[in-house]
Amino acid sequence: MNGLRGVRRGQNRIQFRDGTVLEYQVPNLIVDGLAMGNRILNFDGQFEVVDRKNNLTSTASFCYMKTQEAKEQGFGSKLFGFFGGGKKQEPIPHDHMTFKIEREGKTVCEGNGAWTGQIYWEGKRYWSFDDDFEPWEQEKLFLLESDTTKRKDLIALQTPNNYKEAQIAHDDIRRVEKDDQFFRETTKR
């Protein structure tokens, strides 16, 4: 055994304020190369999102196990090919995926690509790993006061050798958390 397979079972739902509910299934997560070789993370199976309110289904199919099957059959094809039999099977890149959006069972659009390279919708490049992107600027975001970037202990740690002030701030935060916990427990119905 040189890898692990992660599987998530059960219903997954996201509900929006307008009443729309998205139900989704996630693909399996496979980690290879744990004992030897390169450590590689791959997806296998389908990521499916269903919007019953708008009659939409979106499916992304990951092809990792087909890649493994092609590798295994590839050896057999080479052996049989030596004796004049067997057919050559084209290898599928491990990161290959296909997409489809359907409305009421009819395909609205399709795409394909590699989650580590480029994504195409209806034959047009939609995304590439090499695309320039806008840097994430935290200053422009609205952050709650409880956001971890505003914690006084973390802010104090940004100043070199300011461990004592950071520890005092950390202790204050923990004291408030304990007081809140005590209040919740004593006021339970």
Buried (B, 14 or more C-beta within 10 A) or exposed (E): EEBEEEEEEEEEEEEEEEEEEBBBBBBBBBBBEEEEEEEEBBBBBBBBBBBEEEEBBBBBBBBBBBBBEBEEBBEEBEEEEEEEEBEEBEEBEBBBBBBBBBEEEEEEEBBBBBBEEBBBBEEEEEBEEEEEEEEEEEEEEEEEEEEEEEBBBBBBBEEEEBEEBBEEBBEEEEEEEEEEEEEEEEEEE
